[in-house]
């Protein structure tokens, strides 16, 4: 029975229960740049931009994720896609300006649309053959594609920045740096695809 003092009858202090809880979320810092997560060791290769663009364009037909494969001995780079079919493209070793592979083989998979946005956003011009591209893969599979585009004189090649902003690439950075040699540096950083994707 209650005596009107507000105490619940039949509940002693030894059976009291606290009915308070607070739920909060843990907020993590949003990275300004995916390269903040760049981890050593890094495998890379250097190639002419138009050659890499042609290889990636050829992989559109299968419609699935693209495996980028680097081998140390013999030095080799290949891209393979599978979906409605399977297609593999090998970059000729003679066309590689340099290659460094941290283990005997390095393989990572990327969404085709992200790889295309990173590798194919170079200007189409008569100077396109002089575009040098460095492709790097870090220890976690993060891909960094860096295009060095000569700007030339008045009518030189200039990257179409507006078309690159709407590529659907989930995470990339674009940097333009002008030095005495008048070269624009375009950098794209897509993430690897998980095995279950």
Secondary structure, 3 states (H helix, E strand, C coil): CCCCCCCCCCCCHHHCCCCCCCCCCCCCCCCCCHHHHCCCCCEEEEEEHHHHHHHHHHCCCCCCCEEEEEECCCCEEEEEEECCCEEEEEECHHHCCEEECCCCEEEEEECHHHHHHHHHCCCCCCCHHHCEEEEEECCCCCEEEEEEEECCCCCCCCCCHHHHCCCCCCCCCCCCCCCCCCEEEEEECCCCCCCCC
